[in-house]
Amino acid sequence: MKILKKVLFLILGIISLILGIIGIFLPLLPTTPLLLLTSYCFLKSSDRLSEKFMKTKIYNKYVKKFKEQGGMTLRAKLTLTIPVSLLLLFMFITIDSFVMRIIIVIMWLAKVIVFTKMKTIKVEASNV
């Protein structure tokens, strides 16, 4: 049973890693939460794989600061929210389906709610 649990965490970790990497290029996918899930799953499945993931550039760029400080800077939030909002607005305008428009609004609201509830960390004076 323990081996099955590790395998399931490994599979989920790999899937979330792939989606997280896609999210780097496709702003509709939430990169940081997916990579946080990857980190958690790898930690539960394999210490060696978890350590390897923690040494990657992807981990250092998208996960490490968030994990250590528990939030994002206002600039990072806006950098993620504005392009996604513009893309969703473009989709909302160009798509005629009422159902798809409702889904787009729900996606936008979810993104805004998540970023609003997420802790906003202050930028240190030396980083400015």
C-alpha positions as CSV (number, residue, x, y, z in Angstrom):
1,M,0.0,0.0,0.0
2,K,2.9,2.4,0.8
3,I,4.5,1.8,-2.5
4,L,1.2,2.5,-4.4
5,K,0.8,5.7,-2.5
6,K,4.4,6.8,-3.5
7,V,3.7,5.9,-7.1
8,L,0.5,7.9,-7.1
9,F,2.3,10.9,-5.6
10,L,5.1,10.5,-8.2
11,I,2.5,10.4,-11.1
12,L,0.7,13.4,-9.7
13,G,4.0,15.2,-9.3
14,I,5.0,14.6,-12.9
15,I,1.6,15.7,-14.2
16,S,1.7,18.9,-12.1
17,L,5.3,19.5,-13.2
18,I,4.4,19.2,-16.9
19,L,1.3,21.5,-16.4
20,G,3.4,24.0,-14.4
21,I,6.0,24.2,-17.2
22,I,3.2,24.7,-19.7
23,G,1.9,27.4,-17.4
24,I,5.2,29.3,-17.8
25,F,4.3,29.9,-21.4
26,L,0.5,29.8,-21.2
27,P,-0.7,32.3,-18.6
28,L,-4.0,30.6,-18.1
29,L,-2.4,27.8,-16.1
30,P,-1.3,28.7,-12.5
31,T,2.4,28.0,-12.6
32,T,3.4,28.5,-9.0
33,P,0.5,26.5,-7.4
34,L,1.2,23.6,-9.9
35,L,4.9,23.7,-9.1
36,L,4.1,23.8,-5.3
37,L,2.0,20.7,-5.8
38,T,5.0,19.2,-7.7
39,S,7.3,19.9,-4.8
40,Y,4.8,18.4,-2.3
41,C,4.3,15.3,-4.4
42,F,8.0,14.7,-5.0
43,L,8.6,15.1,-1.3
44,K,6.0,12.4,-0.6
45,S,7.2,10.1,-3.3
46,S,11.0,10.3,-3.4
47,D,13.6,12.2,-1.3
48,R,16.1,12.0,-4.2
49,L,13.6,13.4,-6.8
50,S,12.5,16.1,-4.4
51,E,16.2,17.2,-3.8
52,K,16.8,17.2,-7.6
53,F,13.6,19.3,-8.2
54,M,14.7,21.8,-5.5
55,K,18.0,22.4,-7.3
56,T,16.3,23.3,-10.7
57,K,16.1,26.8,-12.1
58,I,12.3,26.4,-12.3
59,Y,12.0,25.7,-8.5
60,N,14.3,28.6,-7.6
61,K,12.4,31.0,-9.9
62,Y,8.8,30.1,-9.2
63,V,8.6,28.2,-5.9
64,K,11.5,28.9,-3.5
65,K,10.6,32.5,-2.7
66,F,6.9,31.8,-2.4
67,K,7.6,28.8,-0.2
68,E,10.0,30.7,2.1
69,Q,8.0,33.9,2.4
70,G,4.4,32.6,1.9
71,G,3.3,35.1,-0.7
72,M,4.2,37.2,-3.8
73,T,5.1,40.8,-4.3
74,L,2.5,43.1,-5.6
75,R,4.6,43.5,-8.8
76,A,4.6,39.7,-9.3
77,K,0.9,39.5,-8.8
78,L,0.2,42.3,-11.3
79,T,2.7,40.8,-13.8
80,L,0.7,37.6,-13.7
81,T,-2.8,39.0,-13.4
82,I,-2.8,41.8,-16.1
83,P,-1.7,39.6,-19.1
84,V,-4.2,36.9,-18.1
85,S,-7.0,39.4,-17.7
86,L,-6.2,40.9,-21.1
87,L,-6.2,37.4,-22.7
88,L,-9.5,36.5,-21.0
89,L,-11.0,39.8,-22.0
90,F,-10.0,39.1,-25.7
91,M,-11.5,35.6,-25.4
92,F,-14.7,37.0,-23.9
93,I,-15.1,39.5,-26.7
94,T,-14.3,37.1,-29.5
95,I,-16.3,34.0,-28.4
96,D,-20.0,34.1,-29.0
97,S,-21.0,31.1,-26.8
98,F,-22.8,32.2,-23.6
99,V,-21.6,29.1,-21.7
100,M,-17.9,29.8,-22.7
101,R,-18.3,33.5,-21.6
102,I,-19.6,32.3,-18.2
103,I,-16.6,29.9,-17.9
104,I,-14.2,32.8,-18.8
105,V,-15.7,35.1,-16.2
106,I,-15.4,32.3,-13.6
107,M,-11.8,31.7,-14.5
108,W,-11.1,35.4,-14.2
109,L,-12.8,35.7,-10.9
110,A,-11.0,32.6,-9.5
111,K,-7.6,34.2,-10.6
112,V,-8.5,37.5,-9.0
113,I,-9.8,35.9,-5.8
114,V,-6.7,33.7,-5.4
115,F,-4.3,36.6,-5.9
116,T,-6.3,38.9,-3.6
117,K,-6.3,36.3,-0.8
118,M,-2.7,35.5,-1.2
119,K,-0.2,37.3,1.1
120,T,1.5,40.3,-0.5
121,I,5.1,40.5,0.6
122,K,7.1,43.7,0.8
123,V,10.1,44.2,-1.5
124,E,13.3,44.7,0.4
125,A,15.0,48.0,0.0
126,S,18.1,46.3,-1.5
127,N,16.1,44.7,-4.3
128,V,14.5,48.0,-5.5
